[in-house]
Amino acid sequence: MNDGAAWFFWQRMSIDHLGKKRATITPGYLIPITLTYNIDNNAERIMSNLANDSLSMTPVAAWLAEGQSSQRDMLASLQALKAQAHSPFNVIASHRHDRPEIFEFADSTYIEPSKTLLDSDEQIIPEPITPRWQFVLEQAKQHNVKVLLTGRNGIDYEAQREAFSAAGIRLLTGATSVAALECIDDKFAFMQQCHAHNIPVADAWRFDNTAELEALLSEHGHQPLCVKPVTGIFAQGFWRLDLAKDDGEHYDSFEHLYFTEEKKINTAQFVNAYTHSQMIHERPIPMLLMPYLSGQEYSIDVVCEYGEILAAVTRHKTGKIQHVGYEQDVMDVVIPLIKAFGCDGIVSVQTKADDDGQHRVLEINSRPSGGIGYTVHSGIDLTQVGFAYWLGLTAKPQLEDIAQKIKPCQVRSLMMSVKIEETDAE
């Protein structure tokens, strides 16, 4: 090695928050960097210069933290974007579990800290660990990360927005304040906020005990109703009740146990189960009673910035087929909704039409939907549109231009399998 020269070894790696290796480290390539310095400088100054020069030579990076179900598809889109981009960038992924089927589409990967650790006998041992957001921030600084999509833990990251901004990292949590994210997650507060902004929204009435539920059923039982928890994902806790059925009949008492995907339950059985639930008694779950809307349901994938929609694709489902396109009458509801909540990043919206055909908002999910990968079939890959802009590869997208480029299509999702190799868990 010549005096004043140093080499840096670039690696594709996978390590956890304790520094333990989780995947084989593959050889990288060597980059010679010529340095000049005074021989009287101390070692600390030399190492500082080395670190600064190393960071300046590191390409910018985009980081996708743990998501719900679309992290793999989005990473694949970013790799496709990287292959055609004129400026280099790296793709980083993290998850609280070792997920090789996700990590295979990332250049570098990390295991996010978990709240508890397991010893060799599978007993939970509480142990102070670095908070997830702090661990990610420390690694992001080292990798010259410019964009971080937080996925499922947005509120934890949002509370530290100033720290990420100070590091030059564009933080994408779905909104720009903890209060906004909490309002989005609380479906009752969300409905009230929509009403305050004159946004068509599905009505809802909250109940916290059997007496309140029975009073609401007595008041609103003249119409088709459904129930769901105040907070939750993936239709968890959602059930259609059999009040006000046109034929006057009730759902069969065994129907909800047999046709589970129909999400239908006899009203008396629901009330009885709710009243005598040990789970509800020990851990009360705030619930909502709502009119059941009979019209078409839509999912809308949205790329947005500080309340402005930059790009969006609408989807609705008939049977097993997803119809992908851009429905203006749906967007007429979504555009003011995103503005009202100051949404920021990549989010998804659900709407449903009432008996009169009016599209009403059901909810905002402050993270990408599981079906965002479907958008690529329309000619618009929303993951690429958003990250190309936030990484500085393209100009700011304009919704009108994006909408004109969308080619309506039909999509059927397929089940696939991925071979998982055993990794070194030392």
HUKAJO-V137043 format. One record per helix or strand of 3 or more residues. SS is the DSSP state (2 for helix, 1 for strand). FROM is the first residue (numbers start at 1). TO is the last residue. Records with the same first field share a line. If there is no record, write none. Layout:
BEGIN
SS->FROM-TO ; FROM-TO
END
This chain:
BEGIN
1->5-9 ; 14-16 ; 30-34 ; 60-64 ; 89-95 ; 108-111 ; 116-118 ; 124-126 ; 145-149 ; 170-172 ; 205-207 ; 225-229 ; 239-241 ; 287-291 ; 297-305 ; 308-318 ; 321-325 ; 344-353 ; 359-365 ; 409-412
2->43-57 ; 71-84 ; 100-103 ; 132-142 ; 151-158 ; 161-166 ; 178-185 ; 187-196 ; 210-220 ; 255-258 ; 260-262 ; 267-275 ; 278-282 ; 328-341 ; 372-378 ; 382-390 ; 399-405
END
